[in-house]
Amino acid sequence: MPKKPRFKAILFDFGGVITSSPFDAFNRYEIENGIPQNFIRKINSQNPDSNAWARFESGKTTLDEFDAEFLMESTQAGYRVSGRMVISLLHGKVRPRMVRVVERCKRHFKVACLTNNMPVGQDTTTPPPSSEQHSVKHIMQLFNLVVESSREGVRKPQIPFYQIACDRLGINANRCIFLDDLGINLKPAREMGMTTIKVVSEIQAITDLEIHTGLDLSD
C-alpha cells in the first residue's frame, strides 16, 4: 500500500509570509525620524501579553485607545510614536508567488491562515482601497480556514490560538506545517508538535516547504 502523507495541513501567517514584512516599513520610518532601529518592534515585545499591541490584536481595545496607549508606551521608552502612525505602516505588498504556493498546496492539503489582526472596521490585514485590495480578498478566500486574533480574543503566540486552528481543521498538531516570519510565534507551535518554517525570505520559505511536502512549488 502507498505510504500515507505525514502532513494534512499547511498553516500560513499573513503579514511577512503572504505579504512583505511590515518590519521593513517600521525600519524605514525609524531611519527617517532618527529613531533607533527596531524601536517599534521592541515596544511591541515588552509585556507581550498585555501591552497596547496585544490588547488591540485581541480585540480588547479600540483604535483610539490603542493610539493613546501606544503613544504612552513609546514616549516612556524615549520616542513619541503614535499608534495610528504604526497602523499606517502595516500594509505590506502581496507576494504573488506565495499566493500560487497556497493554491498548489490546497490541491494536496488543507490550508489555513493564522493571523494576528485588528477588530472589524480597524483591520490591518487588508490594505486601504486600491487595485491590490481585490487580490487580498481573493487570497483569503483560498484558505479552508482563517483564524483571526481579533475575532478569537487570543493571539499568536498563545497556544489556544493554534489549538483553535487544529480543532476546526480536525487535525492533530503533528500533522501540520506552520510558516511564520517570527520565531516567537513558531516556538509554541513547535512545542505542540507542528513542523515549523521561519520565513526569512520568499525563496527560502518555498524551498523549505518543498522539502517537507515533497511538492514542486517552483514557477
N, C-alpha and C positions, 0 to 999 in steps of 0.2 A: 504494500500500500504506500502511496506517496506520503512523504512527511508533511504533517500539518505545519503551517507557518507559525512561528513563535508569537508574532505580534498580530494584534487585531485592530489597533487604533493608533493614529498619529495625531498628537496634540500640538497645536501651534500657538505660540504667543502672537500678538498682532504687531504692536509698535516695536521696531527693532528686528523683526523677523519678516513679516509680510510687507512692512514698510521700512524705510530707513529709520535709523535711531533718532529719537528726539534729543539725545545727549549731544549730538553734533550741533544742533541749534542752540542748546544751552551753552556749549563752549564758545560758539561764535558771539553770543550775547555777552558772555563774560569778558572776552577779549576786547570787544567794542566798548565796554563800560569800565574797564580797569578793575575787574573783579577776579579774584584768584580762580584758576581753572578748577572745575568740578565743585565749585562752591554750592551751586543749586542741588547737585546730587547729594552732597554732604548734609544739607538741610533736610532733604527727604529721607535720609538714612538714620537720622537721630530720632530716638524714641519711635521706631518704625511702626509700632502698633497703635500709637496714639497721637502722632503729630498731625499737622493740618492736612498733609497729603493723604495719609492713611484714612483719616476721617472722611475726607471728600470722596475718595475712591470707594469707600464702603457705604456711601450714601447717607452718612450721618451728619452732614453739614451742607449748607447752601453755598452757591458760588460767592455771594457777598461775604459770608462768614469765612470761607476759605481764603478769599482775597485778604481780609484783615488779619487772619491768623498766620498766614504765611509771611506777610509783611512783618509782623511782630517777631516771628522766629528768625527771619533773615536779618532784621535790624539787630537783634540780640547777638547774632553771630558776627556782626560787623559791617554789613552792607544792606542797604534798603532795596529789596526786590519784592514787588507785589505779587500776589497770587495770580491776578489777571495777566500779568506780564508772562509768567511761567506758562499759563494755559495757552497764550498766543504762540508759544514756541513749540508746541507739542506735535503739530501736524507734519508727519513725515511723508515722503513720496512713496507711492506704491511701487513695489518691485515686481514687474510683470513676470519675470522668470519664476519667482516664488509662487505666484498665482498658478502658473502652469504646473508647478510641483504639487500643489494642493489638488489640482484637477486629476493629475495622474495617480496620486496616492489614493484618491477616492475610488478609483477603479478596483482597488485591491484591499483597502482598509476603510474603516470608519475614520472620519476626520473631524476634529473639533478645534474650536478657537477658545483659548483661555485668556481672557483679557482683563486687566485692571483698567477700569474706565470711570467715567463720571455719570452722575444721575441723568435721567432722561431730560432733555432740554438743555443740558450742560455737558453733553457728551464730547469728549476729545478724541474718541476713536476715529470718527469721520471728520474730514477737513471741512472748511467753510464751503458754501455752494460754489462749485466750479465744474469744469469738464471732468475732473477726477472723481467727484462725489459719486457719480453713477457707477464707476468701476469699483469703488469701495463697497457700495451696496450689493453689487454683483458678487464680490468676494465673500461677503458674509453669508450670502445665500448658498454658497458652495458647501458650507460646512453642514455636517449632520447635526452638530450641536454647537451652540455658542454659550459660554458661561461668562457672565459679566459681573465684576465685583460690585458695581453699583446696584445691581438687582438682587444679589445674594446676601449682601451685608457682611461678607467676608472677602478677603483678597489674597492674592499671592503675596507672601509665601506661607500663608496659613494653611495647614494640612486639610481642614474641612473644605477649602475651595477646590482642591484637586479631587477630593473624595466625591464631591458633587458630580464632577465630570465622569468619574468611573461608574458611579451608581446609575446615572442617567444613560450611559452607554451600555450598561450591563456587562462591564469588563473589569477584570482584576487589574490592579496597577501594574503588575509584572508583564502584562500583555500590551503595554502602551510605550510609545516613544514620545518624548516631550521635548520640543525645541523652544528655547528662550535665550535672550541675549544677556540675562542677568544671572550670575552664579547663585545669588541669594534665593532666587526663585526655583532654581534647579535642585538645590540641596534637599528640601523636604520631599520633592517628587522622587528623587533617587532613593531616599530613605524608605519611601513607600514601596519601592520595588520597580519603579519606572526606569527605562533606559533613557538617559538624557543627552541632549546635544546642546552645547553652548554655542550660540551663533556669534561668531567673531566676524565673519564675512559671508556674503551670499554663496560664493563658490564653495567655501569650506563646509557650510551647513549642508548644501546639496550633496557634496561628496560623502560626508559622514552619514547622511540619510540613505544614500545608495548602498553603503557598506552594510548598514543594519538591516535594510529591507531586501537587498538583492535586486532592486529595481534599477532600470536605466532611466535616470531622470534628466539626462542631457538634452539640450535643444536639438 
